Amino acid sequence: MKKAFYFFIALVATGLLFSACSSSIGLTHNNNIHQTDVVLSQKNYKIIKYVEGESTASYILGIGGSGKGGMIAKAREKMLKNAGLIGKSRAIINETVEMKTKAVLIYTEVRYIVSAYIIEFYLPGEAEPIVEENVYIEPDEPVEKTIKNTGVSLGINIPQFNLYDSNYDFNPKLGYHLGLKAEFSKPNTIKNFFWETQLNLIYMASETTAQSYYSDETSISIDIPLLIGYNIPITNKLSWYIKGGPALGITLYNDNRVQDNENYQNTNLVHTSGLEAMTGLRINTKFQVGLGHRWTGGGYGNYDFTNISLSYMFK
Protein backbone atom coordinates (compact mmCIF):
# COMPACT_ATOMS: atom_id res chain seq x y z
CA MET A 1 0.00 0.00 0.00
CA LYS A 2 2.84 2.38 0.89
CA LYS A 3 4.63 1.71 -2.43
CA ALA A 4 1.45 2.44 -4.34
CA PHE A 5 0.97 5.65 -2.34
CA TYR A 6 4.50 6.85 -3.07
CA PHE A 7 4.14 5.93 -6.73
CA PHE A 8 0.95 8.01 -6.93
CA ILE A 9 2.68 11.02 -5.36
CA ALA A 10 5.64 10.74 -7.73
CA LEU A 11 3.31 10.47 -10.71
CA VAL A 12 1.33 13.57 -9.74
CA ALA A 13 4.47 15.59 -9.00
CA THR A 14 5.97 14.59 -12.36
CA GLY A 15 2.81 15.69 -14.11
CA LEU A 16 2.94 19.06 -12.37
CA LEU A 17 6.55 19.59 -13.38
CA PHE A 18 5.85 18.84 -17.03
CA SER A 19 2.77 21.10 -16.94
CA ALA A 20 4.79 23.91 -15.43
CA CYS A 21 7.41 23.56 -18.16
CA SER A 22 4.88 23.83 -20.94
CA SER A 23 3.29 26.87 -19.31
CA SER A 24 6.57 28.73 -18.79
CA ILE A 25 7.54 28.67 -22.47
CA GLY A 26 4.01 29.01 -23.84
CA LEU A 27 4.58 26.20 -26.35
CA THR A 28 2.84 26.64 -29.74
CA HIS A 29 2.77 24.02 -32.51
CA ASN A 30 1.98 24.73 -36.15
CA ASN A 31 1.08 21.68 -38.22
CA ASN A 32 0.04 21.66 -41.88
CA ILE A 33 -2.82 19.12 -41.74
CA HIS A 34 -4.32 19.10 -45.24
CA GLN A 35 -3.87 20.78 -48.62
CA THR A 36 -5.79 20.56 -51.90
CA ASP A 37 -5.01 22.05 -55.33
CA VAL A 38 -7.26 22.76 -58.29
CA VAL A 39 -5.41 22.50 -61.66
CA LEU A 40 -6.85 24.80 -64.34
CA SER A 41 -6.17 24.11 -68.01
CA GLN A 42 -6.54 27.56 -69.53
CA LYS A 43 -6.19 31.24 -68.72
CA ASN A 44 -9.85 32.16 -68.31
CA TYR A 45 -9.74 33.13 -64.66
CA LYS A 46 -8.10 35.57 -62.28
CA ILE A 47 -7.10 35.20 -58.64
CA ILE A 48 -9.06 37.92 -56.89
CA LYS A 49 -8.33 37.45 -53.20
CA TYR A 50 -7.06 35.31 -50.35
CA VAL A 51 -9.44 34.36 -47.51
CA GLU A 52 -9.21 32.66 -44.11
CA GLY A 53 -11.63 31.21 -41.57
CA GLU A 54 -11.02 29.81 -38.09
CA SER A 55 -12.51 27.86 -35.19
CA THR A 56 -11.17 27.47 -31.66
CA ALA A 57 -11.84 25.16 -28.73
CA SER A 58 -10.59 25.13 -25.13
CA TYR A 59 -9.85 22.12 -22.95
CA ILE A 60 -9.20 21.68 -19.21
CA LEU A 61 -7.28 18.45 -18.55
CA GLY A 62 -8.31 17.34 -22.03
CA ILE A 63 -12.03 17.79 -21.36
CA GLY A 64 -14.25 20.14 -23.34
CA GLY A 65 -14.25 21.67 -26.81
CA SER A 66 -15.24 19.98 -30.07
CA GLY A 67 -13.89 17.20 -32.24
CA LYS A 68 -11.38 17.74 -35.05
CA GLY A 69 -13.87 17.17 -37.88
CA GLY A 70 -16.42 19.59 -36.48
CA MET A 71 -13.83 22.29 -35.89
CA ILE A 72 -12.45 22.05 -39.45
CA ALA A 73 -15.99 22.18 -40.86
CA LYS A 74 -16.77 25.29 -38.83
CA ALA A 75 -13.54 27.02 -39.93
CA ARG A 76 -14.24 26.12 -43.59
CA GLU A 77 -17.77 27.50 -43.30
CA LYS A 78 -16.37 30.85 -42.17
CA MET A 79 -13.79 30.80 -44.96
CA LEU A 80 -16.51 30.16 -47.58
CA LYS A 81 -18.58 33.01 -46.17
CA ASN A 82 -15.62 35.32 -46.69
CA ALA A 83 -15.11 33.97 -50.23
CA GLY A 84 -18.39 35.40 -51.59
CA LEU A 85 -19.11 32.53 -53.99
CA ILE A 86 -22.90 32.84 -54.17
CA GLY A 87 -24.17 34.29 -57.45
CA LYS A 88 -20.72 34.58 -59.03
CA SER A 89 -18.52 32.42 -61.26
CA ARG A 90 -15.96 31.73 -58.57
CA ALA A 91 -14.06 28.73 -57.27
CA ILE A 92 -11.63 27.88 -54.49
CA ILE A 93 -8.05 26.74 -55.11
CA ASN A 94 -5.15 25.77 -52.85
CA GLU A 95 -7.27 25.20 -49.77
CA THR A 96 -5.11 24.61 -46.69
CA VAL A 97 -5.97 23.53 -43.15
CA GLU A 98 -3.61 24.53 -40.35
CA MET A 99 -3.78 23.58 -36.67
CA LYS A 100 -2.25 25.56 -33.80
CA THR A 101 -2.21 24.56 -30.14
CA LYS A 102 -1.29 26.42 -26.97
CA ALA A 103 -0.72 24.51 -23.72
CA VAL A 104 -0.60 26.31 -20.37
CA LEU A 105 -0.57 24.09 -17.28
CA ILE A 106 -3.90 22.20 -17.36
CA TYR A 107 -5.36 24.43 -20.09
CA THR A 108 -5.07 23.72 -23.83
CA GLU A 109 -6.40 25.83 -26.69
CA VAL A 110 -6.73 24.32 -30.18
CA ARG A 111 -7.18 26.55 -33.23
CA TYR A 112 -7.94 25.43 -36.80
CA ILE A 113 -7.39 27.86 -39.69
CA VAL A 114 -8.73 27.09 -43.19
CA SER A 115 -7.35 29.30 -45.97
CA ALA A 116 -7.72 29.41 -49.76
CA TYR A 117 -7.34 31.56 -52.88
CA ILE A 118 -10.49 32.62 -54.70
CA ILE A 119 -10.56 32.72 -58.51
CA GLU A 120 -13.22 34.24 -60.72
CA PHE A 121 -13.86 33.04 -64.30
CA TYR A 122 -14.56 35.36 -67.25
CA LEU A 123 -15.23 34.95 -71.00
CA PRO A 124 -12.96 36.19 -73.78
CA GLY A 125 -13.66 39.85 -74.49
CA GLU A 126 -15.02 40.50 -70.99
CA ALA A 127 -13.24 42.78 -68.56
CA GLU A 128 -11.06 40.99 -66.06
CA PRO A 129 -12.58 40.62 -62.57
CA ILE A 130 -11.56 43.25 -60.04
CA VAL A 131 -9.14 42.16 -57.35
CA GLU A 132 -10.78 42.36 -53.91
CA GLU A 133 -9.33 42.93 -50.47
CA ASN A 134 -7.88 39.86 -48.78
CA VAL A 135 -9.70 38.58 -45.68
CA TYR A 136 -7.42 37.60 -42.79
CA ILE A 137 -8.39 36.34 -39.37
CA GLU A 138 -7.09 37.99 -36.24
CA PRO A 139 -3.45 37.08 -35.59
CA ASP A 140 -2.52 34.85 -32.68
CA GLU A 141 -2.53 36.61 -29.37
CA PRO A 142 0.87 36.48 -27.66
CA VAL A 143 1.24 33.96 -24.86
CA GLU A 144 0.09 35.65 -21.67
CA LYS A 145 2.85 36.52 -19.24
CA THR A 146 2.75 34.52 -16.04
CA ILE A 147 1.91 36.63 -12.99
CA LYS A 148 3.93 35.77 -9.91
CA ASN A 149 2.99 36.78 -6.37
CA THR A 150 5.19 36.02 -3.37
CA GLY A 151 4.55 36.20 0.33
CA VAL A 152 5.10 34.78 3.81
CA SER A 153 2.89 32.39 5.73
CA LEU A 154 2.69 31.45 9.40
CA GLY A 155 0.28 29.51 11.58
CA ILE A 156 -0.37 26.61 13.93
CA ASN A 157 -0.49 22.86 13.34
CA ILE A 158 -2.57 20.32 15.24
CA PRO A 159 -1.11 16.81 14.81
CA GLN A 160 -3.41 13.83 14.31
CA PHE A 161 -2.92 10.31 15.66
CA ASN A 162 -1.66 8.03 12.87
CA LEU A 163 -1.45 4.78 14.85
CA TYR A 164 -4.43 2.45 14.63
CA ASP A 165 -4.05 0.73 17.99
CA SER A 166 -6.83 2.02 20.27
CA ASN A 167 -4.76 1.15 23.37
CA TYR A 168 -2.61 4.23 22.79
CA ASP A 169 -3.63 7.59 24.20
CA PHE A 170 -2.39 10.28 21.84
CA ASN A 171 -2.10 13.83 23.21
CA PRO A 172 -1.19 16.35 20.51
CA LYS A 173 0.55 19.61 21.30
CA LEU A 174 0.34 22.73 19.21
CA GLY A 175 2.89 22.91 16.44
CA TYR A 176 3.90 25.88 14.33
CA HIS A 177 4.88 26.61 10.77
CA LEU A 178 6.63 29.53 9.08
CA GLY A 179 7.52 29.77 5.44
CA LEU A 180 7.63 31.41 2.04
CA LYS A 181 5.11 30.93 -0.75
CA ALA A 182 4.85 31.80 -4.44
CA GLU A 183 1.68 31.85 -6.55
CA PHE A 184 1.57 31.76 -10.35
CA SER A 185 -1.41 32.56 -12.57
CA LYS A 186 -2.51 33.52 -16.08
CA PRO A 187 -5.85 35.26 -15.38
CA ASN A 188 -6.82 35.84 -19.01
CA THR A 189 -5.84 32.39 -20.26
CA ILE A 190 -7.00 30.16 -17.40
CA LYS A 191 -9.36 32.38 -15.46
CA ASN A 192 -9.48 31.89 -11.65
CA PHE A 193 -6.95 29.01 -11.66
CA PHE A 194 -3.52 29.31 -10.03
CA TRP A 195 -0.68 27.06 -8.98
CA GLU A 196 1.45 27.47 -5.89
CA THR A 197 4.58 26.22 -4.20
CA GLN A 198 5.74 26.73 -0.62
CA LEU A 199 8.80 26.21 1.56
CA ASN A 200 7.70 25.78 5.19
CA LEU A 201 9.66 25.14 8.38
CA ILE A 202 7.48 23.05 10.71
CA TYR A 203 7.76 22.34 14.45
CA MET A 204 5.64 19.46 15.81
CA ALA A 205 5.19 17.99 19.32
CA SER A 206 3.07 15.24 20.88
CA GLU A 207 2.77 12.72 23.72
CA THR A 208 1.71 9.09 23.37
CA THR A 209 0.88 6.91 26.39
CA ALA A 210 -0.34 3.38 27.07
CA GLN A 211 -0.39 1.08 30.13
CA SER A 212 3.32 0.44 29.94
CA TYR A 213 4.47 2.97 27.40
CA TYR A 214 5.21 6.69 27.30
CA SER A 215 6.61 8.81 24.48
CA ASP A 216 7.28 12.55 24.29
CA GLU A 217 8.25 13.52 20.75
CA THR A 218 9.32 16.76 19.10
CA SER A 219 10.47 17.28 15.51
CA ILE A 220 11.56 19.94 13.06
CA SER A 221 10.95 19.41 9.36
CA ILE A 222 10.64 21.11 6.00
CA ASP A 223 7.42 20.86 4.01
CA ILE A 224 7.29 21.56 0.26
CA PRO A 225 3.77 21.36 -1.25
CA LEU A 226 2.97 21.75 -4.96
CA LEU A 227 -0.64 22.89 -5.21
CA ILE A 228 -3.22 23.70 -7.86
CA GLY A 229 -6.01 26.06 -6.79
CA TYR A 230 -9.21 27.73 -7.92
CA ASN A 231 -10.26 31.21 -6.83
CA ILE A 232 -13.97 32.17 -6.58
CA PRO A 233 -14.59 35.96 -6.40
CA ILE A 234 -17.20 37.11 -3.84
CA THR A 235 -16.71 40.89 -3.98
CA ASN A 236 -14.05 43.16 -5.45
CA LYS A 237 -11.95 42.75 -2.31
CA LEU A 238 -12.95 39.29 -1.09
CA SER A 239 -12.69 35.84 -2.65
CA TRP A 240 -12.82 32.20 -1.60
CA TYR A 241 -10.17 29.70 -2.70
CA ILE A 242 -9.60 25.96 -2.66
CA LYS A 243 -6.30 24.25 -3.44
CA GLY A 244 -4.62 20.88 -3.13
CA GLY A 245 -1.84 18.66 -4.38
CA PRO A 246 1.19 16.54 -3.42
CA ALA A 247 3.76 17.56 -0.82
CA LEU A 248 7.24 16.45 0.16
CA GLY A 249 8.28 16.37 3.82
CA ILE A 250 11.91 16.31 4.97
CA THR A 251 12.53 15.67 8.68
CA LEU A 252 15.63 17.55 9.82
CA TYR A 253 15.54 16.67 13.53
CA ASN A 254 13.51 14.33 15.75
CA ASP A 255 13.76 13.84 19.54
CA ASN A 256 11.66 11.05 21.01
CA ARG A 257 11.83 10.60 24.82
CA VAL A 258 10.34 7.23 25.75
CA GLN A 259 9.61 5.56 29.11
CA ASP A 260 12.26 5.56 31.87
CA ASN A 261 13.66 8.80 30.41
CA GLU A 262 15.45 6.89 27.69
CA ASN A 263 16.20 9.19 24.77
CA TYR A 264 15.99 8.21 21.15
CA GLN A 265 17.16 10.84 18.68
CA ASN A 266 16.89 10.58 14.94
CA THR A 267 18.91 13.28 13.24
CA ASN A 268 19.07 11.67 9.80
CA LEU A 269 17.12 13.16 6.92
CA VAL A 270 13.83 11.31 6.48
CA HIS A 271 11.79 11.92 3.33
CA THR A 272 8.03 11.48 3.46
CA SER A 273 5.47 12.16 0.77
CA GLY A 274 1.92 13.25 1.33
CA LEU A 275 -1.11 15.16 0.13
CA GLU A 276 -2.33 18.58 1.22
CA ALA A 277 -5.69 20.33 0.81
CA MET A 278 -6.76 23.79 1.98
CA THR A 279 -9.58 26.29 1.70
CA GLY A 280 -9.82 29.89 2.85
CA LEU A 281 -10.40 33.56 2.03
CA ARG A 282 -8.37 36.23 0.24
CA ILE A 283 -8.82 39.74 1.60
CA ASN A 284 -7.74 42.81 -0.39
CA THR A 285 -5.33 40.60 -2.43
CA LYS A 286 -2.78 41.04 0.38
CA PHE A 287 -4.06 38.79 3.17
CA GLN A 288 -5.06 35.13 3.11
CA VAL A 289 -6.51 33.00 5.91
CA GLY A 290 -6.76 29.26 5.43
CA LEU A 291 -7.77 25.98 7.02
CA GLY A 292 -6.20 22.82 5.67
CA HIS A 293 -5.09 19.26 6.30
CA ARG A 294 -1.91 17.36 5.51
CA TRP A 295 -1.87 13.58 5.00
CA THR A 296 1.61 12.06 5.24
CA GLY A 297 3.14 8.74 4.36
CA GLY A 298 4.51 8.29 7.88
CA GLY A 299 8.03 8.56 9.26
CA TYR A 300 9.76 9.99 12.31
CA GLY A 301 8.28 13.29 13.40
CA ASN A 302 5.69 13.24 10.60
CA TYR A 303 2.04 13.13 11.53
CA ASP A 304 -1.13 13.94 9.68
CA PHE A 305 -2.01 17.40 10.86
CA THR A 306 -4.61 20.12 10.53
CA ASN A 307 -3.22 23.60 9.99
CA ILE A 308 -4.54 27.15 10.32
CA SER A 309 -2.50 29.77 8.52
CA LEU A 310 -2.30 33.49 7.84
CA SER A 311 -0.42 34.73 4.78
CA TYR A 312 0.70 38.14 3.64
CA MET A 313 1.39 38.59 -0.09
CA PHE A 314 3.91 41.19 -1.26
CA LYS A 315 2.53 41.28 -4.83
C-alpha positions as CSV (number, residue, x, y, z in Angstrom):
1,M,0.0,0.0,0.0
2,K,2.8,2.4,0.9
3,K,4.6,1.7,-2.4
4,A,1.4,2.4,-4.3
5,F,1.0,5.6,-2.3
6,Y,4.5,6.9,-3.1
7,F,4.1,5.9,-6.7
8,F,1.0,8.0,-6.9
9,I,2.7,11.0,-5.4
10,A,5.6,10.7,-7.7
11,L,3.3,10.5,-10.7
12,V,1.3,13.6,-9.7
13,A,4.5,15.6,-9.0
14,T,6.0,14.6,-12.4
15,G,2.8,15.7,-14.1
16,L,2.9,19.1,-12.4
17,L,6.6,19.6,-13.4
18,F,5.9,18.8,-17.0
19,S,2.8,21.1,-16.9
20,A,4.8,23.9,-15.4
21,C,7.4,23.6,-18.2
22,S,4.9,23.8,-20.9
23,S,3.3,26.9,-19.3
24,S,6.6,28.7,-18.8
25,I,7.5,28.7,-22.5
26,G,4.0,29.0,-23.8
27,L,4.6,26.2,-26.3
28,T,2.8,26.6,-29.7
29,H,2.8,24.0,-32.5
30,N,2.0,24.7,-36.2
31,N,1.1,21.7,-38.2
32,N,0.0,21.7,-41.9
33,I,-2.8,19.1,-41.7
34,H,-4.3,19.1,-45.2
35,Q,-3.9,20.8,-48.6
36,T,-5.8,20.6,-51.9
37,D,-5.0,22.1,-55.3
38,V,-7.3,22.8,-58.3
39,V,-5.4,22.5,-61.7
40,L,-6.8,24.8,-64.3
41,S,-6.2,24.1,-68.0
42,Q,-6.5,27.6,-69.5
43,K,-6.2,31.2,-68.7
44,N,-9.9,32.2,-68.3
45,Y,-9.7,33.1,-64.7
46,K,-8.1,35.6,-62.3
47,I,-7.1,35.2,-58.6
48,I,-9.1,37.9,-56.9
49,K,-8.3,37.4,-53.2
50,Y,-7.1,35.3,-50.3
51,V,-9.4,34.4,-47.5
52,E,-9.2,32.7,-44.1
53,G,-11.6,31.2,-41.6
54,E,-11.0,29.8,-38.1
55,S,-12.5,27.9,-35.2
56,T,-11.2,27.5,-31.7
57,A,-11.8,25.2,-28.7
58,S,-10.6,25.1,-25.1
59,Y,-9.9,22.1,-22.9
60,I,-9.2,21.7,-19.2
61,L,-7.3,18.5,-18.5
62,G,-8.3,17.3,-22.0
63,I,-12.0,17.8,-21.4
64,G,-14.3,20.1,-23.3
65,G,-14.3,21.7,-26.8
66,S,-15.2,20.0,-30.1
67,G,-13.9,17.2,-32.2
68,K,-11.4,17.7,-35.0
69,G,-13.9,17.2,-37.9
70,G,-16.4,19.6,-36.5
71,M,-13.8,22.3,-35.9
72,I,-12.5,22.0,-39.4
73,A,-16.0,22.2,-40.9
74,K,-16.8,25.3,-38.8
75,A,-13.5,27.0,-39.9
76,R,-14.2,26.1,-43.6
77,E,-17.8,27.5,-43.3
78,K,-16.4,30.9,-42.2
79,M,-13.8,30.8,-45.0
80,L,-16.5,30.2,-47.6
81,K,-18.6,33.0,-46.2
82,N,-15.6,35.3,-46.7
83,A,-15.1,34.0,-50.2
84,G,-18.4,35.4,-51.6
85,L,-19.1,32.5,-54.0
86,I,-22.9,32.8,-54.2
87,G,-24.2,34.3,-57.4
88,K,-20.7,34.6,-59.0
89,S,-18.5,32.4,-61.3
90,R,-16.0,31.7,-58.6
91,A,-14.1,28.7,-57.3
92,I,-11.6,27.9,-54.5
93,I,-8.1,26.7,-55.1
94,N,-5.1,25.8,-52.9
95,E,-7.3,25.2,-49.8
96,T,-5.1,24.6,-46.7
97,V,-6.0,23.5,-43.2
98,E,-3.6,24.5,-40.4
99,M,-3.8,23.6,-36.7
100,K,-2.3,25.6,-33.8
101,T,-2.2,24.6,-30.1
102,K,-1.3,26.4,-27.0
103,A,-0.7,24.5,-23.7
104,V,-0.6,26.3,-20.4
105,L,-0.6,24.1,-17.3
106,I,-3.9,22.2,-17.4
107,Y,-5.4,24.4,-20.1
108,T,-5.1,23.7,-23.8
109,E,-6.4,25.8,-26.7
110,V,-6.7,24.3,-30.2
111,R,-7.2,26.5,-33.2
112,Y,-7.9,25.4,-36.8
113,I,-7.4,27.9,-39.7
114,V,-8.7,27.1,-43.2
115,S,-7.4,29.3,-46.0
116,A,-7.7,29.4,-49.8
117,Y,-7.3,31.6,-52.9
118,I,-10.5,32.6,-54.7
119,I,-10.6,32.7,-58.5
120,E,-13.2,34.2,-60.7
121,F,-13.9,33.0,-64.3
122,Y,-14.6,35.4,-67.3
123,L,-15.2,34.9,-71.0
124,P,-13.0,36.2,-73.8
125,G,-13.7,39.8,-74.5
126,E,-15.0,40.5,-71.0
127,A,-13.2,42.8,-68.6
128,E,-11.1,41.0,-66.1
129,P,-12.6,40.6,-62.6
130,I,-11.6,43.3,-60.0
131,V,-9.1,42.2,-57.4
132,E,-10.8,42.4,-53.9
133,E,-9.3,42.9,-50.5
134,N,-7.9,39.9,-48.8
135,V,-9.7,38.6,-45.7
136,Y,-7.4,37.6,-42.8
137,I,-8.4,36.3,-39.4
138,E,-7.1,38.0,-36.2
139,P,-3.5,37.1,-35.6
140,D,-2.5,34.9,-32.7
141,E,-2.5,36.6,-29.4
142,P,0.9,36.5,-27.7
143,V,1.2,34.0,-24.9
144,E,0.1,35.7,-21.7
145,K,2.8,36.5,-19.2
146,T,2.8,34.5,-16.0
147,I,1.9,36.6,-13.0
148,K,3.9,35.8,-9.9
149,N,3.0,36.8,-6.4
150,T,5.2,36.0,-3.4
151,G,4.5,36.2,0.3
152,V,5.1,34.8,3.8
153,S,2.9,32.4,5.7
154,L,2.7,31.5,9.4
155,G,0.3,29.5,11.6
156,I,-0.4,26.6,13.9
157,N,-0.5,22.9,13.3
158,I,-2.6,20.3,15.2
159,P,-1.1,16.8,14.8
160,Q,-3.4,13.8,14.3
161,F,-2.9,10.3,15.7
162,N,-1.7,8.0,12.9
163,L,-1.5,4.8,14.8
164,Y,-4.4,2.5,14.6
165,D,-4.0,0.7,18.0
166,S,-6.8,2.0,20.3
167,N,-4.8,1.1,23.4
168,Y,-2.6,4.2,22.8
169,D,-3.6,7.6,24.2
170,F,-2.4,10.3,21.8
171,N,-2.1,13.8,23.2
172,P,-1.2,16.4,20.5
173,K,0.6,19.6,21.3
174,L,0.3,22.7,19.2
175,G,2.9,22.9,16.4
176,Y,3.9,25.9,14.3
177,H,4.9,26.6,10.8
178,L,6.6,29.5,9.1
179,G,7.5,29.8,5.4
180,L,7.6,31.4,2.0
181,K,5.1,30.9,-0.7
182,A,4.8,31.8,-4.4
183,E,1.7,31.9,-6.6
184,F,1.6,31.8,-10.4
185,S,-1.4,32.6,-12.6
186,K,-2.5,33.5,-16.1
187,P,-5.8,35.3,-15.4
188,N,-6.8,35.8,-19.0
189,T,-5.8,32.4,-20.3
190,I,-7.0,30.2,-17.4
191,K,-9.4,32.4,-15.5
192,N,-9.5,31.9,-11.7
193,F,-7.0,29.0,-11.7
194,F,-3.5,29.3,-10.0
195,W,-0.7,27.1,-9.0
196,E,1.4,27.5,-5.9
197,T,4.6,26.2,-4.2
198,Q,5.7,26.7,-0.6
199,L,8.8,26.2,1.6
200,N,7.7,25.8,5.2
201,L,9.7,25.1,8.4
202,I,7.5,23.1,10.7
203,Y,7.8,22.3,14.5
204,M,5.6,19.5,15.8
205,A,5.2,18.0,19.3
206,S,3.1,15.2,20.9
207,E,2.8,12.7,23.7
208,T,1.7,9.1,23.4
209,T,0.9,6.9,26.4
210,A,-0.3,3.4,27.1
211,Q,-0.4,1.1,30.1
212,S,3.3,0.4,29.9
213,Y,4.5,3.0,27.4
214,Y,5.2,6.7,27.3
215,S,6.6,8.8,24.5
216,D,7.3,12.5,24.3
217,E,8.2,13.5,20.7
218,T,9.3,16.8,19.1
219,S,10.5,17.3,15.5
220,I,11.6,19.9,13.1
221,S,11.0,19.4,9.4
222,I,10.6,21.1,6.0
223,D,7.4,20.9,4.0
224,I,7.3,21.6,0.3
225,P,3.8,21.4,-1.2
226,L,3.0,21.8,-5.0
227,L,-0.6,22.9,-5.2
228,I,-3.2,23.7,-7.9
229,G,-6.0,26.1,-6.8
230,Y,-9.2,27.7,-7.9
231,N,-10.3,31.2,-6.8
232,I,-14.0,32.2,-6.6
233,P,-14.6,36.0,-6.4
234,I,-17.2,37.1,-3.8
235,T,-16.7,40.9,-4.0
236,N,-14.0,43.2,-5.5
237,K,-11.9,42.7,-2.3
238,L,-12.9,39.3,-1.1
239,S,-12.7,35.8,-2.6
240,W,-12.8,32.2,-1.6
241,Y,-10.2,29.7,-2.7
242,I,-9.6,26.0,-2.7
243,K,-6.3,24.2,-3.4
244,G,-4.6,20.9,-3.1
245,G,-1.8,18.7,-4.4
246,P,1.2,16.5,-3.4
247,A,3.8,17.6,-0.8
248,L,7.2,16.4,0.2
249,G,8.3,16.4,3.8
250,I,11.9,16.3,5.0
251,T,12.5,15.7,8.7
252,L,15.6,17.5,9.8
253,Y,15.5,16.7,13.5
254,N,13.5,14.3,15.7
255,D,13.8,13.8,19.5
256,N,11.7,11.1,21.0
257,R,11.8,10.6,24.8
258,V,10.3,7.2,25.8
259,Q,9.6,5.6,29.1
260,D,12.3,5.6,31.9
261,N,13.7,8.8,30.4
262,E,15.5,6.9,27.7
263,N,16.2,9.2,24.8
264,Y,16.0,8.2,21.1
265,Q,17.2,10.8,18.7
266,N,16.9,10.6,14.9
267,T,18.9,13.3,13.2
268,N,19.1,11.7,9.8
269,L,17.1,13.2,6.9
270,V,13.8,11.3,6.5
271,H,11.8,11.9,3.3
272,T,8.0,11.5,3.5
273,S,5.5,12.2,0.8
274,G,1.9,13.3,1.3
275,L,-1.1,15.2,0.1
276,E,-2.3,18.6,1.2
277,A,-5.7,20.3,0.8
278,M,-6.8,23.8,2.0
279,T,-9.6,26.3,1.7
280,G,-9.8,29.9,2.8
281,L,-10.4,33.6,2.0
282,R,-8.4,36.2,0.2
283,I,-8.8,39.7,1.6
284,N,-7.7,42.8,-0.4
285,T,-5.3,40.6,-2.4
286,K,-2.8,41.0,0.4
287,F,-4.1,38.8,3.2
288,Q,-5.1,35.1,3.1
289,V,-6.5,33.0,5.9
290,G,-6.8,29.3,5.4
291,L,-7.8,26.0,7.0
292,G,-6.2,22.8,5.7
293,H,-5.1,19.3,6.3
294,R,-1.9,17.4,5.5
295,W,-1.9,13.6,5.0
296,T,1.6,12.1,5.2
297,G,3.1,8.7,4.4
298,G,4.5,8.3,7.9
299,G,8.0,8.6,9.3
300,Y,9.8,10.0,12.3
301,G,8.3,13.3,13.4
302,N,5.7,13.2,10.6
303,Y,2.0,13.1,11.5
304,D,-1.1,13.9,9.7
305,F,-2.0,17.4,10.9
306,T,-4.6,20.1,10.5
307,N,-3.2,23.6,10.0
308,I,-4.5,27.1,10.3
309,S,-2.5,29.8,8.5
310,L,-2.3,33.5,7.8
311,S,-0.4,34.7,4.8
312,Y,0.7,38.1,3.6
313,M,1.4,38.6,-0.1
314,F,3.9,41.2,-1.3
315,K,2.5,41.3,-4.8
